[in-house]
Amino acid sequence: MDPTGSTPHRPSNDRWGPLGQPTPELLPGASEPHGQWGHPTSPRGRATGLRRWGSIGLLLAFVFGKLKWVLAALKFLKFGSLITMVLSVAVYAQYFGWPFSVGFVLLILLHELGHLVAMRQQGIPAGAPVFIPFVGAVIAMKGRPRDAYVEAIVGIGGPVLGGLAAGLCLVVAYATGSLFFYALAATGFLINLFNMIPISPLDGGRVAGAVSRQFWFVGYLIGIGVFLITMSPIVALILIVGLVTIYRGWKRPTPGYYAIPQWKRVSVGAGYFGVLAILALGMWLSEGPLGQLSSGQLSALVSGALLLPASEVLSGLRQYRS
């Protein structure tokens, strides 16, 4: 069963390892080109033209208007980041094959860039993403959020951009019928759904603190359920760090950190459940065609999606040491 509680896919005889079995057959049509995501030459001018299309045009105009932040975040990808990206792709390729590994790492990158964009908008300095094979990627936050509201914005930025990336894969899958892109979409939605569990150091835990710290207890119960189902050591680490978060949040909170206006709590809560619903819908739409995959391949997808939360554990441990 995957961490989100959807249809069980756990194999009866296959090993439930860190990345499952090698899955080169997972990717029919894997030789299809992936470099079809064009770069608009003038986002502002294109957005103005899109306004003529009514409400849909306004939505697209908003997306293109925010594109400059994503492009600015890409400037943080220094040589070291690119090297660790290539290394991660090479390692994952031994299990998933090259095409899927490239897509998988790009999904992780866009999730992390979502955090980076949010940090940049909130004036929080951050380092370039560093990719760690079998862990995910880590961005060092070189400053502290001024309150729980800012932390929530930074936390939800990853699932928002990561969900958009998974949604793009789903659109391509629907248009082409490609099982390859259905698998990428399902993996992307699962990565971001799992990160929305309201327990720190996951993104959902950072968001939940701005709504109500009592929300952490609900997230902890969900985390225990996920651990009992998957017996994942990564989930066990999350639960351990989550205990530290609950203790610090209730016994040793930073004065005024959680004292935010009620309208901000409501807006964060609405955003959280809205993103959660969209990710769940995307997961439901993308997992149907994956019934054609073997149990070992499905195990690999679920286990691979647990890599990104592992990087959140590292980020949480760094925060508590500082």
C-alpha positions in Angstrom: 0.0 0.0 0.0 1.4 3.4 -0.8 1.9 6.1 1.9 -1.1 8.0 0.8 -3.5 5.2 1.6 -4.6 4.5 -2.0 -5.0 1.1 -3.5 -2.6 -1.5 -2.1 0.1 -2.6 -4.4 2.5 -4.3 -2.1 3.9 -7.5 -3.7 3.5 -10.9 -2.1 6.9 -12.3 -3.0 9.0 -9.4 -4.3 11.4 -7.7 -2.0 10.2 -4.4 -0.5 13.7 -2.9 -0.8 14.8 0.7 -0.9 14.1 1.0 -4.6 12.5 -2.3 -5.5 13.7 -4.4 -8.4 15.3 -3.0 -11.6 12.5 -1.9 -13.9 13.7 -1.2 -17.4 10.4 -2.6 -18.7 8.6 0.0 -16.8 9.1 2.5 -19.5 7.4 1.7 -22.8 8.3 4.5 -25.2 11.2 5.5 -23.0 13.1 6.6 -26.0 10.6 9.5 -26.6 12.2 12.9 -26.3 11.7 14.7 -23.0 13.0 18.1 -24.0 9.7 19.5 -25.1 9.2 22.0 -22.3 9.9 25.2 -24.2 11.2 28.4 -22.6 9.0 31.4 -23.4 11.0 34.4 -24.7 8.7 37.0 -23.2 6.5 35.8 -20.3 5.0 39.2 -19.7 4.0 39.9 -23.3 2.5 36.4 -23.7 0.6 36.8 -20.4 -1.0 40.1 -21.8 -2.2 38.3 -24.8 -3.6 35.4 -22.8 -5.9 37.8 -20.9 -8.1 37.9 -24.0 -9.0 34.3 -23.4 -11.2 35.0 -20.3 -10.8 33.3 -17.0 -8.6 30.5 -18.5 -6.4 33.1 -20.0 -6.1 35.0 -16.7 -5.1 31.7 -15.0 -2.4 31.1 -17.6 -1.3 34.7 -17.3 -0.8 34.2 -13.6 1.3 31.1 -14.2 3.5 32.8 -16.9 3.8 35.9 -14.6 5.3 33.7 -11.9 7.6 32.0 -14.3 10.3 34.7 -13.8 10.7 33.4 -10.2 11.3 29.9 -11.3 13.9 31.1 -13.9 15.5 33.2 -11.2 15.7 30.1 -8.9 17.3 28.2 -11.7 20.3 30.6 -11.4 21.0 29.0 -8.0 21.9 25.7 -9.8 25.6 26.0 -9.5 28.2 23.5 -10.9 28.1 21.4 -7.7 24.3 21.0 -8.0 24.6 19.9 -11.6 27.3 17.4 -10.7 25.2 15.9 -7.9 22.1 15.8 -10.3 24.0 13.9 -12.9 25.4 11.5 -10.3 21.9 10.9 -8.9 20.5 10.2 -12.4 23.4 7.7 -13.1 22.7 5.9 -9.8 18.9 5.7 -10.3 19.4 4.6 -13.9 20.7 1.3 -12.6 17.2 0.6 -11.2 14.8 2.6 -13.3 16.6 3.0 -16.6 17.9 6.3 -17.9 14.7 8.0 -19.2 12.7 7.5 -16.1 15.7 8.4 -13.9 16.0 11.8 -15.7 12.3 12.5 -15.2 12.4 11.3 -11.5 15.3 13.7 -10.7 13.6 16.5 -12.5 10.5 16.0 -10.4 12.6 16.2 -7.3 14.4 19.3 -8.6 11.1 21.1 -9.3 9.8 20.3 -5.8 13.0 21.8 -4.3 12.8 24.8 -6.6 9.3 25.4 -5.2 10.8 25.8 -1.8 13.6 28.0 -3.2 11.1 30.3 -5.0 9.2 30.7 -1.8 12.3 31.5 0.2 13.4 34.0 -2.4 10.0 35.7 -2.3 10.1 35.9 1.5 13.7 37.2 1.6 15.2 34.1 3.1 18.7 33.3 1.8 19.2 29.7 0.7 21.9 27.6 -0.8 21.8 25.7 -4.1 20.1 22.2 -4.1 22.4 19.3 -3.5 21.3 15.9 -4.7 22.1 12.8 -2.7 21.4 9.4 -4.3 18.9 7.3 -2.3 18.0 10.4 -0.2 16.7 13.0 -2.6 17.9 16.6 -2.5 18.6 19.2 0.2 18.4 23.0 0.1 20.2 24.7 3.0 18.0 27.5 4.4 20.5 30.1 5.5 18.0 32.2 7.5 15.0 31.5 9.7 11.4 32.3 8.8 10.2 35.3 10.9 7.0 33.5 11.9 4.9 30.3 11.3 3.1 32.0 8.4 6.3 32.5 6.4 7.4 28.9 7.3 4.1 27.6 5.9 4.6 29.5 2.6 8.1 28.0 2.2 6.8 24.6 3.2 3.9 24.5 0.7 6.0 25.9 -2.2 7.5 22.5 -2.9 4.2 20.5 -3.2 2.7 23.3 -5.3 5.5 23.4 -8.0 6.1 19.7 -7.6 2.3 19.1 -8.1 2.3 21.3 -11.2 5.2 19.2 -12.6 3.4 16.0 -12.0 0.3 17.5 -13.6 2.2 18.3 -16.7 3.3 14.7 -16.9 -0.3 13.6 -16.5 -1.4 15.9 -19.3 1.2 14.4 -21.6 0.2 10.9 -20.6 -3.5 11.6 -21.4 -2.5 13.2 -24.7 -0.2 10.3 -25.8 -1.4 7.3 -23.8 2.2 6.8 -22.7 2.6 4.5 -19.7 6.0 6.1 -19.1 4.4 9.5 -18.4 1.6 7.9 -16.3 4.3 6.4 -14.1 6.2 9.7 -13.8 2.9 11.5 -12.9 2.0 9.0 -10.3 5.4 9.2 -8.8 5.3 13.0 -8.7 1.9 13.1 -7.1 2.9 10.4 -4.5 6.1 12.3 -3.6 4.2 15.5 -2.9 1.2 13.8 -1.2 3.4 12.0 1.2 5.2 15.3 2.0 1.8 16.9 2.9 1.4 14.6 5.9 1.1 17.2 8.8 4.1 16.2 10.7 7.5 17.9 10.8 10.0 17.8 9.2 7.7 17.1 6.2 6.3 20.0 4.3 2.8 19.4 5.7 4.1 19.7 9.2 5.6 23.1 8.5 2.3 24.2 7.0 0.2 22.7 9.9 2.1 24.7 12.5 0.6 27.9 11.1 -3.0 26.5 11.2 -2.8 24.9 14.7 -0.1 23.0 16.5 -2.7 20.5 17.5 -2.7 19.4 13.9 0.7 17.8 14.5 -0.9 15.1 16.7 -3.2 14.2 13.8 -0.2 14.0 11.5 1.7 11.9 14.0 -1.1 9.3 14.1 -1.2 9.3 10.3 2.6 8.8 10.3 2.3 5.8 12.7 -0.3 4.2 10.4 2.0 4.7 7.4 4.9 3.1 9.3 2.8 0.1 10.3 1.8 -0.4 6.7 5.2 0.1 5.0 7.7 -0.6 7.9 9.9 2.0 6.2 13.0 3.2 8.2 12.5 6.6 6.5 9.1 6.9 8.1 10.5 5.8 11.4 13.1 8.6 11.2 10.3 11.1 10.4 8.4 10.0 13.5 11.5 10.4 15.7 12.1 13.9 14.4 8.4 14.6 14.7 8.6 13.9 18.4 11.3 16.6 18.7 9.1 19.0 16.8 6.1 18.5 19.0 8.2 18.9 22.1 9.9 22.1 20.9 6.6 23.5 19.6 4.8 23.1 22.8 7.4 23.3 25.5 10.0 25.6 24.0 8.4 27.7 21.3 10.0 30.9 20.0 8.1 33.8 21.6 5.5 35.2 19.2 6.4 32.7 16.4 3.0 31.1 16.3 1.1 34.4 17.1 -0.2 35.1 13.6 -3.5 36.7 12.6 -6.6 34.5 12.3 -7.0 35.4 8.6 -3.6 34.0 7.9 -4.4 30.8 9.7 -7.6 30.4 7.6 -5.8 31.2 4.3 -3.0 28.7 5.1 -5.6 26.0 6.0 -7.5 26.6 2.8 -4.4 26.5 0.8 -3.2 23.3 2.5 -6.5 21.4 1.9 -6.8 22.8 -1.6 -3.4 21.5 -2.6 -4.0 18.2 -0.8 -7.3 17.7 -2.8 -5.6 18.5 -6.1 -2.7 16.1 -5.5 -5.1 13.3 -4.4 -7.2 13.8 -7.6 -4.0 13.8 -9.7 -2.9 10.6 -8.0 -6.3 9.0 -8.6 -6.3 9.9 -12.3 -2.7 8.7 -12.9 -2.7 5.4 -11.0 -5.5 3.6 -13.1 -3.4 2.8 -16.1 -0.6 1.6 -13.8 -2.5 -1.6 -13.2 -0.6 -3.0 -16.2 2.6 -2.9 -14.2 4.0 -5.8 -12.2 3.9 -5.8 -8.4 7.7 -5.3 -8.3 7.5 -2.3 -10.6 4.7 -0.7 -8.4 6.9 -1.4 -5.3 9.8 0.5 -7.0 7.6 3.5 -7.6 6.3 3.7 -4.1 9.7 3.1 -2.5 11.3 5.6 -4.9 8.7 8.2 -3.8 9.9 7.9 -0.2 13.3 9.3 -1.1 12.3 12.9 -1.1 10.9 12.7 2.5 14.3 11.4 3.5 15.8 14.7 2.4 13.3 16.5 4.6 14.5 14.5 7.6 18.1 15.7 6.9 16.8 19.3 6.6 15.0 19.0 9.9 18.0 17.6 11.7 20.1 20.5 10.4 17.5 22.9 11.7 17.5 21.4 15.2 21.3 21.5 15.4 21.4 25.2 14.5 
